[in-house]
Each structure stands twice: as structure tokens, then as C-alpha cells.
Amino acid sequence: MEMHQIRYFLTAARLLNFTRAAEECRVAQPSLTRAIQKLEDELGGPLFRRERARTHLTELGRLMLPHLTRTYEAAEAAKTLARGFGKGQVAPLNLGVCALVGSATLDAVLGDLAQAMPGLQLNVVGGTSRELIAQALAGTLDLMIVEAPADAPERFEAWRLFSHDYRMVVRSGHIHAGRNRVTLAELAGEPLIDHDCEGVAALRARAEIVGLDLGFRHMARDGMQLRRLIAAGLGTGFMPDPGEPGMHGLSVEGAEISADVVLAGISGRRRSLAADSFVRASRARAWTNAAG
């Protein structure tokens, strides 16, 4: 979902005339129509009903209007904040990103912010969600993109971005690589690679309930090491599907586990201009995970 699509939709919704909306947006009408059609495809239905010379919002269009209005206003506010910062000034942002989180949307948000804020000085820190939350509480991170913790600490302030599903991940050539689904008992028979995340903690709890003993053989420090061990054929991972060539993700019957990915900070702590702009720009986007 791109900002120009939303702008075209909002203009057409206000004027209820595609020709006049195209003129106001200074684009050709076919371009405006195609952009709105692409937005309709993403949202799963028509936003306008056109009857001869009259145009009306559909029920979906009326439902989405306030949401897309807030999204567009948040994006414009972020740009205004960023552009108000002097070009010669440095705008530091310490951002923690969980090693298991993958999203092309993050790349787009960072690109937008860098373009609007030439003085941006970005420091990206990796690690587990637990480690990043601890660093944020200690004051070394401004913001973090992590899995929502089951036991969130006080002053943990979060905005949901998307959800990712955990899979049994194996390398190509594995005996189960051609399948789409395995049972929890089959997963328990695999040499598993342990790592610190909400999904593995939930998996242990599921296995304990049904009396299965999970065979954790190796330990990975972070997502990169986890993928390296899987690629080397040392074991099987339980993680969000990385969507990488040479790896295959299978859903696990009896262990349908997902985790919310959130943008988080520490409430009551004053955010810098760069951090505030990042929050606004992030909340204005429709986030997707790496596989989605």
C-alpha cells in the first residue's frame, strides 16, 4: 500500500469525481484509476461504485475512509517533522531489530526517513527480543522491533506491526522438505536447534502438555547462526519461515504458534525527532513479514 494510492483515494472520496480528483492530484485519470484499482486489490474489494456520471463510496470504501485518512495524516506528519530538521544537523536513532524479524516494510520506512531527514544517523542493533528489551530499558536503544513478550515489563509501550507464524524449517534435501505439514510428534523426532524466542518457549509448553520430549541438540545465538546451522544440515529450526532459497518451512500440527511483532519503546521517555518520525512513518505503513 503506497502513500500516493491513499492520497488518490482520499481525493476521489472527497470529490466523488475521478476526473476532478486526477486534476487536483495532477496526474492523468488512467493513472489515478489504476492506482485506486491496485489499492482495491490489496484491500480485497471495490472502494467506489460508479453509476453513469455519479460516483459513490462502497461499504468497504466508507469503512476504510477514516483508517486511510489517519494513515495518510500520520505519514505527512512524519515527513513534516523530518523536513523541519536542519540538513546540517545530526539526527541519531538507535534501533534494535530482533534477528528473527524480517520485513521489506522496514527497508521502505528507513528509506523514506533517510530521504526526508538527511542528517539521520542510524545505529541498528541486532539480538533476541529479550536482549533488545533489556537494552531499551537501560537507555541504550530509542526504539525496537521485537516479538511482543508474554510478560511485558512496566513502561513497555508497543504498536503492533504484523504477526509471523512459526514453522519447522529444514534445508532442501531433508526427508520432509517436500511436505507442507508435519505432526508435533514428527517434530519431536528431529534434532532441534534451540534459541531464545517466544516461539520456542511456546513450543516447549505445547510438547510438555502432551508428554513429548523435544530433542534440542544444538544452540544458536541469533537468527543468522540458526539459519547457518540449518543450512549445514546440523538440525531443524522452529522459527518464522525465512523464505530463503535452500530452506523449506512446514506447518506443525499441534504447534500452531504465532507471535505479534511490535514496534516498541519505553513510555514516559522523551523521544528524539528521529525516533518520533520513525514511529509515525511506521504506523502509517501496512506492514508485512518477509514471507508475506
C-alpha positions in Angstrom: 0.0 0.0 0.0 1.7 3.2 -1.2 1.0 6.7 0.0 0.2 8.0 -3.4 -2.6 5.4 -3.7 -4.0 6.5 -0.4 -3.8 10.2 -1.5 -5.6 9.5 -4.8 -8.3 7.5 -2.9 -8.9 10.3 -0.3 -9.1 12.9 -3.0 -11.6 10.8 -5.0 -13.6 10.1 -1.9 -13.8 13.8 -1.1 -14.7 14.9 -4.7 -16.6 11.8 -5.8 -15.4 12.5 -9.3 -12.4 10.7 -10.8 -11.7 13.4 -13.4 -11.6 16.2 -10.9 -9.6 14.1 -8.5 -7.0 13.4 -11.2 -6.8 17.2 -11.9 -6.3 18.0 -8.3 -3.6 15.3 -7.8 -2.0 16.5 -11.1 -2.0 13.0 -12.7 -3.7 11.5 -15.7 -7.0 10.0 -14.9 -6.0 6.5 -16.1 -3.0 6.7 -13.7 -5.3 7.6 -10.8 -7.8 4.9 -11.7 -5.0 2.2 -11.9 -3.6 3.3 -8.5 -7.1 3.1 -6.9 -7.7 -0.3 -8.5 -4.4 -1.6 -7.1 -5.4 -0.4 -3.7 -8.8 -2.2 -4.1 -6.9 -5.4 -5.0 -4.8 -5.1 -1.8 -7.9 -4.4 0.4 -9.9 -7.1 -1.2 -12.9 -5.3 -2.7 -14.1 -2.2 -4.6 -13.9 1.1 -2.8 -16.1 3.0 -5.3 -19.4 2.3 -7.1 -19.7 4.3 -10.3 -23.1 4.8 -11.8 -23.1 6.8 -15.0 -21.9 10.3 -14.0 -22.2 9.7 -10.3 -19.6 8.0 -8.0 -20.3 6.7 -4.5 -18.2 5.0 -1.9 -19.0 1.4 -1.3 -19.5 0.0 2.2 -15.8 -1.1 2.2 -14.8 2.4 1.0 -16.7 4.1 3.8 -15.2 1.6 6.3 -11.6 2.3 5.1 -12.0 6.1 4.8 -11.3 7.0 8.4 -8.5 4.4 8.7 -6.7 5.6 5.5 -7.2 9.2 6.5 -5.4 8.6 9.7 -2.7 6.7 7.9 -2.1 9.4 5.4 -2.1 12.2 8.0 0.4 10.2 10.1 2.7 9.8 7.1 2.5 13.5 6.3 3.2 14.4 9.9 6.3 12.3 9.9 7.6 14.0 6.8 6.9 17.4 8.2 8.7 16.5 11.4 11.7 15.2 9.5 11.9 18.0 7.0 11.7 20.6 9.8 15.1 19.3 11.0 18.0 21.2 9.6 20.0 19.5 6.8 23.3 20.1 8.6 22.0 18.7 11.9 22.7 15.1 13.0 19.6 13.1 14.0 20.7 9.9 15.8 18.4 6.9 16.0 19.4 3.7 17.9 17.1 1.0 16.7 17.0 -2.6 17.8 15.7 -5.2 15.4 15.1 -8.8 16.5 17.2 -11.3 14.5 14.1 -13.3 13.7 12.1 -10.4 12.3 12.1 -9.9 8.5 10.1 -7.3 6.7 10.6 -5.4 3.5 8.4 -2.7 5.0 11.3 -1.8 7.4 13.6 -1.1 4.5 10.9 1.1 2.9 10.4 3.1 6.2 14.1 3.6 6.7 14.5 4.7 3.1 11.7 7.3 3.4 13.2 8.6 6.7 16.7 8.9 5.3 15.3 10.8 2.3 13.3 13.2 4.4 16.0 13.6 7.1 19.4 14.0 5.5 21.0 14.2 9.0 19.8 10.8 10.0 22.5 8.8 11.9 21.2 5.3 12.2 22.6 2.6 14.5 20.9 -0.8 14.1 21.5 -3.3 16.8 20.6 -7.0 16.5 19.8 -9.6 19.1 17.0 -11.5 20.7 13.8 -9.8 21.7 14.7 -10.3 25.3 18.1 -8.7 24.9 16.8 -5.7 23.0 14.1 -5.0 25.6 16.7 -5.1 28.3 18.9 -2.6 26.3 15.9 -0.3 25.8 15.1 -0.3 29.5 18.8 0.5 30.2 18.5 3.5 27.8 20.8 2.4 25.0 18.1 1.9 22.4 15.5 4.5 21.3 13.1 2.0 19.7 13.0 -1.7 19.0 11.2 -4.1 16.6 10.7 -7.2 18.6 8.3 -10.1 19.3 5.7 -9.0 21.8 6.8 -10.5 25.2 4.4 -12.7 27.1 5.4 -10.8 30.3 5.9 -7.2 29.2 7.8 -5.1 31.7 6.4 -1.9 33.1 6.7 1.1 30.8 6.8 -1.1 27.7 4.9 0.8 25.1 4.2 -1.1 21.8 2.4 -0.7 18.5 1.6 -4.0 16.6 3.1 -4.2 13.1 2.3 -7.7 12.0 2.2 -11.3 13.1 4.5 -14.1 12.0 3.9 -17.9 12.2 6.4 -20.4 13.4 7.4 -23.3 11.2 9.6 -26.4 11.2 12.4 -25.1 8.9 14.7 -27.6 7.2 17.2 -27.4 4.3 16.5 -28.6 0.8 17.1 -32.4 0.6 15.7 -33.0 4.1 13.4 -36.0 4.2 10.4 -33.7 4.9 11.4 -30.9 2.6 8.7 -31.9 0.0 5.9 -31.7 2.6 3.7 -28.8 3.7 2.8 -30.1 7.1 4.2 -32.4 9.9 2.9 -33.5 13.3 4.2 -32.4 16.6 5.4 -35.9 17.2 7.4 -35.8 14.0 9.0 -32.5 15.0 9.9 -34.1 18.4 11.9 -36.7 16.5 14.1 -34.1 14.8 17.5 -32.9 16.1 16.3 -29.4 17.0 18.3 -26.2 17.3 17.5 -24.2 20.4 17.4 -20.4 20.5 15.9 -17.7 22.7 12.5 -16.6 21.4 8.8 -16.6 22.3 8.0 -19.3 19.7 10.4 -21.9 21.1 9.2 -21.2 24.7 5.6 -21.8 23.5 6.7 -25.0 21.7 8.2 -26.4 24.9 5.0 -25.7 26.7 2.9 -27.5 24.0 5.2 -30.5 24.0 5.1 -30.8 27.8 1.3 -30.8 27.8 1.2 -33.9 25.5 4.2 -35.6 27.1 6.6 -35.3 24.2 10.4 -34.9 24.8 11.9 -32.4 22.4 15.3 -33.3 21.1 17.2 -30.0 21.3 20.7 -30.8 20.3 22.3 -27.5 19.3 22.1 -23.9 20.5 22.1 -20.9 18.2 22.9 -17.4 19.4 20.8 -15.5 16.9 18.8 -15.8 13.7 21.8 -15.8 11.4 23.5 -18.6 13.4 20.2 -20.5 13.4 20.0 -20.4 9.6 23.6 -21.3 9.2 23.2 -24.5 11.3 20.1 -25.5 9.4 21.8 -24.9 6.0 24.7 -27.0 7.2 22.4 -29.9 7.9 23.1 -29.9 11.7 19.5 -29.8 12.7 16.0 -28.4 12.3 14.8 -25.0 13.4 11.5 -23.8 14.8 11.2 -20.3 13.6 9.3 -17.9 11.3 9.8 -19.1 7.8 12.8 -17.2 6.4 11.6 -17.5 2.9 15.2 -18.1 1.7 16.4 -20.3 -1.2 17.5 -23.7 0.0 15.2 -23.7 3.0 11.7 -25.1 3.4 9.1 -24.3 6.1 6.4 -26.7 7.2 3.5 -26.0 9.5 3.4 -28.2 12.6 0.1 -29.8 13.6 -0.3 -29.4 17.3 2.1 -26.5 17.4 0.3 -23.7 15.5 2.2 -20.9 17.1 2.4 -17.3 16.1 3.9 -14.1 17.6 3.0 -10.5 17.2 5.8 -8.3 16.0 5.7 -4.8 17.6 7.5 -1.5 17.4 8.2 -0.6 21.0 9.8 2.0 23.2 9.8 2.9 26.8 6.8 5.0 27.9 7.5 8.3 29.7 10.8 8.7 28.0 11.1 11.6 25.6 11.6 10.5 22.0 14.1 12.3 19.7 12.8 13.8 16.5 14.3 10.9 14.5 12.6 8.3 16.8 9.3 10.2 16.7 9.4 10.4 12.9 10.2 6.7 12.7 7.2 5.8 14.9 4.9 8.0 12.8 6.2 6.6 9.5 6.0 3.0 10.7 2.4 3.4 12.0 1.4 4.9 8.6 2.5 1.7 6.8 0.7 -1.6 6.3 3.5 -4.0 7.4 4.1 -7.4 6.0 6.5 -10.1 7.1 9.4 -11.5 5.0 7.4 -14.3 3.6 4.2 -12.2 3.0 
